Amino acid sequence: MDWWKLPGPRSFVEAVSDDIRQGKSVFVCLPLNCPGRLESSLRESLEEDFRWTSSTVEAGERPIDFLYTQFASDVASSRLRNEANLVSEQDFCSRVISLEDIAEADWPEWSQFFVEYERVSRAVQECRRTSFIVKAEGAGALLPMPAGVGLSTRRWDDWLHRNDMFLFGAACVHERETGLETDLVTALVSALAGWDPDLCERLAERELAELIRPAGLLEEFASERGWAFSSWDPSDACWAIGLWHTYLGLQRPHTSFAAFLNGSRFIDNLIWRAEIGVLMPYIEEKRRQLIEQYRAHLKVPFETKFGVIDEVYDLEIGHVEFLLSRSLALSKRQLLFVSQLKEARNTLAHLSPVDSDLLLEICSSVHDN
């Protein structure tokens, strides 16, 4: 799945595209390791209305010289080359020019150019006005962006929607041996990835046994990124290298960073959230199937320490297991599976993830039950 086609990322693409259609130039500020294909998505959104050109700026090139060389090289040498004349050059009009790799040392001159260009381009009709999309990544995204009526800054932060990562995770995870295992892997991958699609893709390749013991995977990922963790730092510099992101209105550390800060308790909570969303509905479905299949063996009223159950469908999975264990209606293997479901349900109800070995046993038993 193309990341930028998801609801939240797509809204970011649409915001940049809308700015361009309003005749603005846009500075797109991105952290390092931002998902690829952003430029392709912007181009797909805009190329029907504009001539699109992507250019890489060489260090030390003056803005006016660079743009005249690229888009108005046949202009007479006697004609003054400046922003006011550039906007009227025929071959320069009605374009979207995507620029990247502007060197930090050259940024003050380019910034001054954009301010002056914005001023003179106001006199050009929007349908003929050329706009710039300037990609600033990592440390470059922290440079002061020029401001003006026709200039816009869009920062990739706090655009994700609630279910974006689950949708992306579901698209990344290949089908496993059973539907239960596929659902568990998808939920675990989405929860552990947090807001990072790169981590999501990496985890989606792993087996269930690895995902329920993910500490080593997260450490490996952080090491490959070259991250050295210390204390929590909500600075923009840490956002720029991908250590935190604003998600659903809150600054959230990268999962590997959060695991370093909070240890196993944080990881266990993520695993529990993933498991409860999959296992509780599965256990409830199995409970109802057992009641319907072995109803003759489930005698009510049934007395518990909390009161008497008169309706058979009100029996919990533990009650069903207790009654069936005395009826000889199930084989030992089937009864063991019901007991495992009961144990898993009780563990989740106490806000803890299911024991790793037990979870793997449940998944391996699904074929037989």
N, C-alpha and C positions, 0 to 999 in steps of 0.2 A: 504494500500500500504506500502511495505517495504521502509522506508526512504532511505536506502543505495542502493536501486535499481534505484533511480532517477539519471539523468545525472551527476549533480555536485557531490553529495555524492559518486556515483559509480566511478567517476574519482579519488576520494581520495582513495577508496578501491584499485583501480587498481594501483595507485602510490605506495602504501605500498606493494602490491603483487609483482610488478615489482622489487622493491628493494630486496625483499626476493629471487626472482628468480635469481637475480644477486649475490646472496651469502652474502647479507648484513643483519645486524641486524638493527631493526627499533624501534625508540622511538616515540610512538604515543602520542602526547600531546593534551589533550582534556579539554575543560572547564567543570565545573560542569553541571549536567543535560543534558549532550550530549545524543542524541537519542540512544536507545538501539540497540542491534543486530549487532553492528559493528564487534564484534568478530565472530559471526556466519557468517557474510558476508565474512570476511577474510578467515575463515575456508573453506567455500564453494569454494572460489577462489583458494585455495592452496592445499586442502587435496588430490587431485588426484596425485600430484607430491611429496608430503611430508607426513611424519607421523606427525600428529598434536597432541600436548599435551597442555592443559591449566593447569596452576599451580598458586596457591595463595601462596605468600611468607609470612611465619610467621616472626613476628618481632624478630630481634636478630639473625637470621640464617645467617651463613657465606655462601657466594655464592658457594664455592667449595663443602662444606659439603652438602648443599641443593641439588645440581645437582647430586653429586655422589649417594646420598640416593635415588633420584628419578629415575635415569637412569643407574646407574652402581653399584648397591648395592652389587653385587656378586664379585666385584674385590677383589683380594687378599689383605689382610691388610698390607702386606709387600710392596705393590706397592705404590709409591709416588703419592699422590693425588694433582695434580696441573692442570693448564690450558693446558699445553703442552700434558700431558697424557690423559686428558679428551677428547680432540678432536679426539683421535684415538680409543676410546672405541667403540666397535662394536654397542652396543645397543644405544649409544648416537648419532650415525651418521644419516644423512638424515632426520632430524627432523625440525619442526618449533615448538618452545616452546614459548607459550604465557604466559607472567608473569604479574601479577598485585598485587597491595597492598604492594609494597616495601615501608617500613617505611622511613620517611624522615631522621631519625637518622641513618639508615643503608645505605642510598644512596651513601655516599662517598666510602664505601667499594665495593658496587655493581658497582659503576661507574669505579672504578679502575679495577675490574674484567673484565668488558666489554672491556676496552682498551687493557688489556693483552690478552683476548680471541680473540679479533679482530686480534691482531698481530700474534698469533700462528696459527690461523685458516686459514691464507693465504696459508699455505702449503697444505691444504686439498682441493681436487677437489671440484668444486662447486656442483656437483651432490651428493656428500657425506657430504658436509658441513652442519652443523646444524646452524640455524639462530634463533634469538630471536625477538619476538615482545613484547615490554615492554610498557604497558599502564600506562601513567602518567596523572592523572586527577586533576583538580582544582589546589590547591597550589603546588601539586607535579609536575604539568606541567611547573612550573616556575623554578624548580631546574636546575642547569647547566647540560646539556646533554653531555656525552662524545663524542669526535670527533675522526674520523679516516676514512681511505679509505673505510673500510667495515662497517661503521656505518652511519646511516641516521636518521634524525629527521623530522617527518611529523607532522605539527600542523594543527588542524582543524580550519582553518581560511581562508576566501577568496576562498573557493572551490565551492560555490553555483553558479549555472547558473541562468540566468535571469528568466526562467519560472519554476524553480523547485518548488517554493512555491505554484504557481498556480496549478500545477499538483497534488501536495500533498493535497492542499485544496480541489480540485475537488474530489479526492478519499475519503476524510474524510467526506464531506458533504453528507447527505442522501437526497433523492429526497423530495422536498417540494410539496405543493399543485399545483403549476403551474411552468412551465419552467422558467418564468420571475423571480419568487421568488427564485428558485434554483440557477439561474445564479447570482442574486444579492447577495445571501448569500455566494456563492462561491467566488465572487469577493471581498466582504467585509472581509471574513475570511482570504483570502490570503493577502490582503493589511494590515489588522490590525496585522496579525501575524508577519509581517516583515520577519525575517530570522529564527524564532524560531518554529520548528515543534511541540513542546510540547504545546505552546500557540495556534498553529493552530488547533490541535486536540481538545483542550478545547473549543475554539470558535465555532468549527464546530457543537457542540452539542446545541448551542444557537439558539433562534428564531430571526427572522429578526428584530422585534421590539427592542430587546436587542442590536443587533449589530449596529444599527444606533444611539444608545446612549451608547457607549462602555466604558465610563470613569470608571464606577464602576467595570466593568469586569476586566479592566487592573489593577486597584488598588488592587482588590482581588487577582489577579495572583501574583503581586509583593509581597503582604503580605505573601502569602503561600511560596514564595521563601525566605522570610526573608530579603528582600532588604530594606535598608534605604537609600533613595536618598539624595544627596546634589547637588553639582555642577558637571558639565561634567568633567570626569576624564578618559583620554585615556590610563591609565596605564595598564600594563599586568595583574596586580592584579585584575582589574575590568573585563578584558577579562576572566580571570580564573573563576570568579563566574557567568559569563554569562551576564554582563551588556552591553557589546558591542561586535560586530563582524565585521570583514571586509567583505563587500558584494559589489560585482561589483567594487572592487578597492578602496572603501571608508570605513572608520571606521564609523559604524552606531550604535547608542545606541539602546538597546532593546526598543520595542514600548512603554512599560509601563514607561521606563526611559525617553524616548523622550517626552511622554505626560506630565510627571512631569516638564521637562525642558521648554517645549514650550506651554503647556496648550492646550486650546480648538482649537486654530488655527491649530496646528499640526494634531489633530484628525480630524477636519473638512476637511483638505486637503486630508487625507487618504480616508475618506468616499467619498469625491467628485471624486477622481481618480477611486474608485471602481464603483461608480454609473455611471459616464459618459461613461465608457467602456461598460456598459450593456444597459443603458437607451437610449443613443443616437441612436444606431443601432435599438433598439426596436421601438422608436418613428418614425424613418425614415421608417421602414417597415410598421408601421401603417399608416403613411402619404400616402405612395404609394397605400396601400390597399384602403384607403378612396377615393383617386382620381379615382382609377379604378372602384370602386363600385358606386360612386356618381358623375361620370364625367358629366352627363347631368345637374347637379345642380351647377357646378363650371364654371362660365362664365368668359372667358378671351376675350379681354385684361382686366387686373385688375390693377388699379392704386394704387400705394403706395407712401409714401413720399420719397422713394428712386428711384422711377421711375415706368415704366409700365411693367407688366409681360404679355407676349404674349403667352407663352407656359404653358399649364395647369400643367405639371409635375414640373415646376419651382415654383409653389406655396408652401410656407412654411406651417407648421402645423397651425400657427396662421391665415394665410390667409384662409386655408381650414375651420378652425373653424368659422371664420367670415362669409364666404359664406354659409356654411351649417346651421348656426343659423338663416338665413333668408329664407331658402328653405323649412323648416318643413319636411325635408327628414328623420331626425333622431328623435328618442324619446328624452325626457328630460334627461333620464339616459345616453343614448349614447352620447348626446351632452356634458353632464357634463364630461364624460370620455375624450373626445377630448380636452375640456378646461383644464383638469388636465394635459394631455400630453403637451399642449402648455405651461402651467405654469412651469412644470418640465424642459422642454427644455430651456426656458428662464433663469431659475435659474442656470442650469448647464452652460449655455453659459456665465454667469457672474462669473464663477469660484467658485460657492458656492454649497454645497450639497442641495439636495431637502429637503424641510420641512418634518420632520419625519411623521407627520400625513398625509400629502399629499401622500408621498411615500406608506404608508400602504393602503391608499384608492385606489391608482392606482393598487396595487397588488390584493386587494380584488375585484376590478372591472373587472379583466382580464377574469374571468369566463363568464361574461356577454357580452363581446365585442370581 
